[in-house]
Amino acid sequence: MKFLSTLMAVIGVSLPLFGATMTMESGKYRILFHDMPHRWSIIHVYYDGIEIGPRTGFYGNVMCPASGKYIGAGHTEGGTEKFLEGTVSVDGGEAVPVGEGVFKGDKVVFKKSSTLANIKLNCTYTLTADGLKIDKQFTALADQPMHQFYLWQFCWTKNTTDYLFIRRDGSVEKGKFLNDNKNRVYGEKEAYFFSQYWPEKQVGFVNFFAEFGKFSGKNLLWDVGRAYHKYYFWIDLPKVVKSGYSSPEMTMIVKAFTADSETQWEERSKDTAAELLKQYPFAARPINTEEGVTLEPSKVFQVKKYGLDVYPDGQYNISFEIRKTPGMSARPTDHYVLVGYYDNNKPAKFHVLTSMASKVKDDGEFHQVQGAFKTPATREKIFVYVYNSRSTGSVTVRNLKVEKL
């Protein structure tokens, strides 16, 4: 066995020697997962028969409780990812336990749960002919020291020559890979879309953040010519993630397309970003700034909502400043602030956790408002809602603060 391992290393073959491989196929896409030591993480990505994601590194996610102590997707320097369960279903059929085999259809879904030290991670991979959608959500089972969390990583082929990314403000950056083991992109926080181009195969492929702004972090593009042009995302987290913390659901879209020139690749990249942005628009920017958010006069119903990152079954204080200019509607509920959520029933019911500022005067001055609310025991998508309807004056909310008691 030692001889076989040495031979494989010498000739450069890096296929799994042991364990099981599960394959998802839909349209032109083929995604391969392996169980050992990868704990059912991706090992290959193909588009139209072209291997755009080779097995030259780890995909998935890696958590680092301390510098260099990596856990996840085959890394064991800081501990071993513990696989809990996984199921695969095809076209809405019965979900079966993940294992060796090929799963092909219009819609293939692989659900996986595992633990990385004290972090329980739930991942859903949905493959269709339109591309790969990956949803992730994690919960802290106990206090967890956190140095870094590589929420996303993709070992894209070393054969790409160009990259492009787009920021939330619409600005576009382009560059060339130099294969010099350096980061072509490092720490970019406002980029929601990355694309790479492989001219020899005339193919481009992208990473896109759905609902960009729901959470924050740093993008990296590592230019390792001997192995890959790897895309990373480090999510922003405190030095210790407290027990009970439950993250929002976070989504990445992976797509590929043909392009017979660099110019066409750039055009199709931008078109792809625009199409995806229609499906998954930006999350609303936070309103805890000096500028805040202003709702201009409106003759009809008008509301803006902002997601809150809060724990289930928690007590919270909320405070903000609000200014109403003369001309507010006669109905106080047309120009107030509330915290609430819709449940998952059909039809969905709206639950108000607290409402505030309905009686603040429309005198053009900022007024400080404070309140409190309790979150439900279940994990819900809770928002702050700011209203200004049927008014000839404007409403501004700024310096919003939500603090757990």
PLY file of the C-alpha trace (Angstrom):
ply
format ascii 1.0
element vertex 405
property float x
property float y
property float z
element edge 404
property int vertex1
property int vertex2
end_header
0.00 0.00 0.00
2.90 2.34 0.72
4.24 1.59 -2.77
0.84 2.33 -4.33
0.51 5.62 -2.47
4.02 6.65 -3.54
3.32 5.70 -7.16
0.10 7.74 -7.21
1.95 10.76 -5.84
4.75 10.44 -8.40
2.48 10.24 -11.42
0.25 13.00 -10.10
-2.97 11.01 -9.76
-5.16 12.25 -6.90
-8.26 10.09 -7.09
-9.69 8.68 -3.85
-8.21 5.29 -3.00
-10.81 4.36 -0.42
-14.35 5.28 0.50
-17.42 6.12 -1.54
-18.10 8.69 -4.25
-21.54 10.20 -4.76
-22.30 11.99 -8.03
-25.03 14.55 -8.75
-25.91 15.17 -12.40
-28.30 17.61 -14.06
-28.12 19.20 -17.49
-24.47 19.93 -18.30
-23.39 19.82 -14.63
-21.76 16.94 -12.76
-20.69 17.34 -9.11
-18.74 14.65 -7.24
-18.61 14.21 -3.45
-16.44 11.83 -1.43
-16.84 10.53 2.09
-13.31 9.87 3.37
-11.54 12.00 4.41
-13.76 14.68 2.88
-16.86 13.92 4.99
-19.08 14.19 1.91
-17.62 17.41 0.56
-17.16 18.23 -3.14
-14.06 16.81 -4.83
-14.78 17.56 -8.54
-16.94 19.99 -10.53
-17.66 19.39 -14.24
-19.50 21.51 -16.79
-20.28 20.05 -20.22
-17.63 17.39 -19.65
-14.95 19.96 -18.69
-13.38 19.63 -15.26
-13.56 23.23 -14.01
-13.10 22.16 -10.38
-10.32 19.54 -10.03
-9.34 17.56 -6.95
-6.32 19.70 -6.07
-7.54 20.96 -2.71
-10.49 21.07 -0.35
-13.95 22.42 -1.13
-16.81 23.04 1.29
-16.11 24.89 4.52
-13.31 24.94 7.07
-13.47 26.29 10.62
-10.35 27.41 12.49
-10.67 27.76 16.29
-7.03 28.96 16.31
-4.47 29.91 13.69
-3.52 26.90 11.58
-5.98 24.59 13.36
-8.23 23.70 10.44
-11.34 21.52 10.76
-13.52 20.43 7.85
-13.59 19.09 4.28
-10.68 16.76 4.95
-8.59 19.12 7.09
-7.73 17.63 10.51
-5.08 20.01 11.92
-7.52 21.32 14.53
-9.82 18.32 14.79
-12.05 16.22 12.58
-15.38 17.18 11.06
-17.99 14.74 12.33
-20.53 13.70 9.72
-24.00 13.32 11.29
-26.33 12.44 8.44
-26.95 12.99 4.75
-29.71 12.21 2.26
-30.11 12.51 -1.51
-33.35 12.88 -3.49
-34.10 13.15 -7.20
-37.01 15.13 -8.68
-38.94 15.18 -5.42
-38.68 11.43 -4.87
-37.91 9.64 -1.64
-34.73 10.80 0.09
-32.21 7.99 0.57
-29.07 7.90 2.72
-26.04 9.31 0.93
-23.66 6.70 -0.43
-21.88 5.38 -3.50
-23.85 6.07 -6.67
-24.95 8.46 -9.40
-28.06 10.59 -8.86
-29.32 12.19 -12.07
-32.42 14.24 -12.75
-33.96 17.65 -13.32
-33.44 18.48 -9.64
-31.06 16.61 -7.37
-30.88 17.58 -3.68
-28.20 16.51 -1.21
-28.71 17.47 2.45
-25.87 17.10 4.93
-25.37 17.89 8.61
-22.08 17.72 10.49
-20.20 19.28 13.38
-16.97 21.25 13.34
-15.98 21.24 17.02
-18.95 23.03 18.68
-20.44 24.30 15.42
-23.30 22.31 13.90
-23.52 22.97 10.18
-26.44 22.19 7.87
-25.76 22.24 4.11
-28.15 21.72 1.20
-26.79 21.26 -2.34
-29.43 21.68 -5.06
-28.35 20.89 -8.61
-30.47 21.67 -11.67
-29.69 22.28 -15.33
-29.45 25.96 -14.36
-26.57 25.47 -11.92
-25.69 24.62 -8.33
-27.31 26.31 -5.32
-25.71 25.78 -1.91
-27.50 26.77 1.30
-25.70 26.79 4.65
-26.77 27.50 8.21
-24.91 26.88 11.45
-25.60 26.86 15.19
-23.18 27.00 18.12
-23.81 24.04 20.43
-21.45 25.54 23.03
-19.14 28.56 23.21
-16.73 28.23 20.27
-13.42 30.13 19.90
-13.24 31.41 16.34
-10.09 32.46 14.50
-11.50 32.08 10.99
-14.42 30.41 9.27
-13.95 29.66 5.56
-17.64 29.59 4.73
-17.01 28.98 1.02
-14.00 27.63 -0.87
-13.73 26.40 -4.45
-10.54 24.95 -5.99
-11.15 26.20 -9.52
-8.80 25.01 -12.25
-5.32 26.51 -12.51
-5.89 26.92 -16.26
-8.04 30.05 -16.00
-6.32 33.19 -17.27
-8.69 35.99 -16.24
-10.89 36.94 -13.34
-13.58 39.54 -12.82
-15.60 40.63 -9.80
-18.45 43.07 -9.23
-19.12 45.13 -6.11
-22.44 46.16 -4.65
-22.00 49.71 -6.00
-21.77 48.28 -9.54
-18.03 48.82 -10.02
-16.19 46.06 -11.89
-12.58 44.91 -11.43
-10.71 42.68 -13.88
-7.33 41.01 -13.65
-4.98 38.31 -14.92
-3.71 35.26 -13.07
0.10 35.18 -12.77
0.53 31.77 -11.10
2.81 33.27 -8.45
1.23 31.85 -5.28
-0.16 35.25 -4.31
-3.66 36.57 -3.67
-4.98 38.41 -6.68
-7.87 39.55 -4.44
-7.58 39.86 -0.67
-10.11 41.19 1.80
-12.60 42.57 -0.72
-15.80 43.00 1.35
-18.27 44.56 -1.09
-17.91 42.04 -3.94
-20.91 39.77 -4.45
-19.95 38.17 -7.78
-16.74 36.47 -9.03
-16.06 35.02 -12.47
-13.11 33.16 -14.03
-12.32 32.41 -17.68
-10.59 29.40 -19.26
-9.97 30.41 -22.89
-8.58 27.04 -24.02
-11.92 25.40 -23.18
-13.96 28.55 -23.92
-15.78 28.35 -20.60
-16.49 30.79 -17.79
-17.82 30.04 -14.30
-19.06 32.17 -11.43
-19.65 32.40 -7.69
-22.61 34.60 -6.70
-23.85 35.56 -3.22
-27.63 35.43 -2.90
-29.09 38.28 -0.80
-25.65 39.87 -0.51
-25.38 41.97 2.64
-27.28 39.54 4.86
-23.90 38.83 6.48
-20.38 40.18 5.92
-16.88 38.88 5.38
-13.80 38.94 3.14
-13.28 37.55 -0.36
-9.96 36.05 -1.44
-8.69 34.77 -4.77
-5.54 32.68 -4.33
-3.40 32.33 -7.44
-1.56 29.01 -6.98
-0.54 28.05 -10.51
0.67 24.57 -9.59
-2.69 23.64 -8.06
-5.65 26.02 -8.47
-7.05 29.52 -8.69
-8.95 29.19 -5.46
-11.89 31.31 -4.32
-12.46 31.77 -0.57
-14.89 33.65 1.61
-14.18 34.31 5.30
-17.33 35.19 7.22
-17.11 37.88 9.92
-17.63 36.39 13.38
-16.68 37.35 16.95
-13.60 35.82 18.59
-15.96 33.57 20.52
-19.28 32.47 19.01
-21.59 32.13 21.98
-23.57 28.99 22.70
-27.01 29.13 21.11
-26.04 31.46 18.28
-27.93 30.50 15.12
-26.83 32.02 11.83
-29.12 33.13 9.02
-29.31 30.88 5.99
-26.52 31.77 3.57
-26.63 30.94 -0.13
-24.04 30.63 -2.91
-24.90 30.12 -6.59
-22.42 28.42 -8.94
-22.98 28.63 -12.70
-20.96 28.09 -15.88
-21.36 29.13 -19.50
-19.53 29.01 -22.83
-17.66 32.04 -24.19
-15.51 32.03 -27.32
-13.51 35.13 -26.37
-12.46 37.20 -23.39
-14.86 39.93 -24.52
-17.79 37.54 -24.69
-16.83 36.07 -21.30
-16.90 39.54 -19.73
-20.28 40.33 -21.30
-21.82 37.02 -20.22
-20.41 37.40 -16.72
-22.11 40.76 -16.32
-25.34 39.44 -17.84
-25.27 36.45 -15.46
-24.75 38.75 -12.46
-27.71 40.91 -13.53
-29.98 37.89 -14.03
-29.09 36.41 -10.65
-29.53 39.76 -8.93
-33.13 39.86 -10.14
-33.73 36.48 -8.49
-31.73 37.20 -5.33
-31.64 40.98 -4.71
-29.30 42.60 -2.20
-30.27 42.48 1.45
-31.24 45.90 2.79
-28.31 47.85 4.19
-28.24 48.19 7.99
-29.65 51.42 9.38
-27.28 51.76 12.34
-25.42 54.66 10.73
-25.52 58.40 11.19
-27.17 58.76 7.78
-29.74 56.07 8.50
-32.58 55.48 6.08
-35.18 57.96 4.84
-38.62 57.11 3.50
-39.75 59.97 1.31
-43.38 61.19 1.11
-45.74 58.64 -0.39
-49.45 58.64 -1.22
-49.61 54.84 -0.95
-48.44 52.10 1.41
-44.66 52.20 1.89
-42.35 50.10 4.09
-38.69 49.10 4.23
-37.44 46.12 6.21
-34.05 45.25 7.67
-33.06 41.77 8.86
-31.95 41.21 12.44
-29.32 38.67 13.48
-30.87 37.52 16.76
-31.06 34.33 18.83
-34.26 32.34 19.37
-35.93 32.73 22.75
-33.97 35.86 23.65
-34.71 39.19 25.32
-33.55 42.29 23.42
-33.44 46.04 23.84
-33.87 48.20 20.75
-33.13 51.91 20.36
-32.97 54.38 17.49
-33.48 58.00 16.53
-36.43 58.98 14.35
-37.34 62.21 12.61
-40.72 62.98 11.05
-41.20 66.12 8.98
-44.59 67.88 8.92
-47.32 66.18 6.91
-47.67 62.76 8.54
-50.76 60.67 7.89
-53.60 60.92 10.39
-53.13 57.21 11.13
-50.20 56.67 13.54
-49.54 53.19 12.12
-48.64 54.77 8.77
-45.41 56.20 10.23
-44.03 53.97 12.96
-41.38 51.28 13.52
-42.00 47.68 14.49
-40.17 44.37 14.93
-41.88 41.26 13.61
-41.89 38.22 11.34
-44.04 35.97 9.17
-44.43 32.34 10.26
-44.28 29.33 7.94
-48.00 28.55 7.96
-50.16 28.74 4.86
-51.39 31.39 4.75
-48.51 32.94 6.68
-49.40 34.97 9.75
-47.53 38.13 10.74
-46.34 38.36 14.35
-45.55 41.73 15.93
-42.89 41.56 18.63
-42.94 45.28 19.41
-44.08 48.55 17.81
-42.69 52.00 18.52
-42.60 55.67 17.56
-46.20 56.03 16.39
-46.70 59.10 18.61
-43.44 60.90 17.82
-44.23 64.43 16.62
-43.71 65.44 13.00
-41.65 68.48 14.01
-38.58 67.84 11.86
-36.42 67.00 14.89
-34.75 63.71 15.82
-36.27 61.93 18.84
-34.67 59.05 20.75
-36.87 55.94 21.04
-36.26 52.82 23.13
-38.11 49.54 23.43
-37.76 45.82 24.10
-38.89 42.55 22.55
-38.62 38.79 23.01
-37.85 36.46 20.12
-39.80 33.23 19.59
-38.33 29.87 20.62
-37.98 28.81 16.98
-35.51 30.27 14.49
-37.43 32.86 12.44
-36.50 35.56 9.94
-37.09 38.63 12.08
-37.04 42.14 10.66
-37.26 45.79 11.67
-39.97 47.46 9.58
-40.00 51.22 8.95
-43.22 52.74 7.59
-44.17 56.00 5.91
-47.44 55.78 4.02
-50.06 58.25 2.86
-47.93 61.16 4.12
-46.61 64.38 2.60
-43.66 64.41 5.02
-40.63 62.11 5.28
-39.50 59.65 7.98
-35.83 59.08 8.84
-34.51 56.38 11.19
-30.84 56.27 12.21
-28.44 54.84 14.81
-30.43 51.66 15.31
-29.06 49.43 18.07
-30.30 45.98 19.08
-28.71 44.48 22.21
-29.29 41.12 23.83
-30.07 41.23 27.55
0 1
1 2
2 3
3 4
4 5
5 6
6 7
7 8
8 9
9 10
10 11
11 12
12 13
13 14
14 15
15 16
16 17
17 18
18 19
19 20
20 21
21 22
22 23
23 24
24 25
25 26
26 27
27 28
28 29
29 30
30 31
31 32
32 33
33 34
34 35
35 36
36 37
37 38
38 39
39 40
40 41
41 42
42 43
43 44
44 45
45 46
46 47
47 48
48 49
49 50
50 51
51 52
52 53
53 54
54 55
55 56
56 57
57 58
58 59
59 60
60 61
61 62
62 63
63 64
64 65
65 66
66 67
67 68
68 69
69 70
70 71
71 72
72 73
73 74
74 75
75 76
76 77
77 78
78 79
79 80
80 81
81 82
82 83
83 84
84 85
85 86
86 87
87 88
88 89
89 90
90 91
91 92
92 93
93 94
94 95
95 96
96 97
97 98
98 99
99 100
100 101
101 102
102 103
103 104
104 105
105 106
106 107
107 108
108 109
109 110
110 111
111 112
112 113
113 114
114 115
115 116
116 117
117 118
118 119
119 120
120 121
121 122
122 123
123 124
124 125
125 126
126 127
127 128
128 129
129 130
130 131
131 132
132 133
133 134
134 135
135 136
136 137
137 138
138 139
139 140
140 141
141 142
142 143
143 144
144 145
145 146
146 147
147 148
148 149
149 150
150 151
151 152
152 153
153 154
154 155
155 156
156 157
157 158
158 159
159 160
160 161
161 162
162 163
163 164
164 165
165 166
166 167
167 168
168 169
169 170
170 171
171 172
172 173
173 174
174 175
175 176
176 177
177 178
178 179
179 180
180 181
181 182
182 183
183 184
184 185
185 186
186 187
187 188
188 189
189 190
190 191
191 192
192 193
193 194
194 195
195 196
196 197
197 198
198 199
199 200
200 201
201 202
202 203
203 204
204 205
205 206
206 207
207 208
208 209
209 210
210 211
211 212
212 213
213 214
214 215
215 216
216 217
217 218
218 219
219 220
220 221
221 222
222 223
223 224
224 225
225 226
226 227
227 228
228 229
229 230
230 231
231 232
232 233
233 234
234 235
235 236
236 237
237 238
238 239
239 240
240 241
241 242
242 243
243 244
244 245
245 246
246 247
247 248
248 249
249 250
250 251
251 252
252 253
253 254
254 255
255 256
256 257
257 258
258 259
259 260
260 261
261 262
262 263
263 264
264 265
265 266
266 267
267 268
268 269
269 270
270 271
271 272
272 273
273 274
274 275
275 276
276 277
277 278
278 279
279 280
280 281
281 282
282 283
283 284
284 285
285 286
286 287
287 288
288 289
289 290
290 291
291 292
292 293
293 294
294 295
295 296
296 297
297 298
298 299
299 300
300 301
301 302
302 303
303 304
304 305
305 306
306 307
307 308
308 309
309 310
310 311
311 312
312 313
313 314
314 315
315 316
316 317
317 318
318 319
319 320
320 321
321 322
322 323
323 324
324 325
325 326
326 327
327 328
328 329
329 330
330 331
331 332
332 333
333 334
334 335
335 336
336 337
337 338
338 339
339 340
340 341
341 342
342 343
343 344
344 345
345 346
346 347
347 348
348 349
349 350
350 351
351 352
352 353
353 354
354 355
355 356
356 357
357 358
358 359
359 360
360 361
361 362
362 363
363 364
364 365
365 366
366 367
367 368
368 369
369 370
370 371
371 372
372 373
373 374
374 375
375 376
376 377
377 378
378 379
379 380
380 381
381 382
382 383
383 384
384 385
385 386
386 387
387 388
388 389
389 390
390 391
391 392
392 393
393 394
394 395
395 396
396 397
397 398
398 399
399 400
400 401
401 402
402 403
403 404
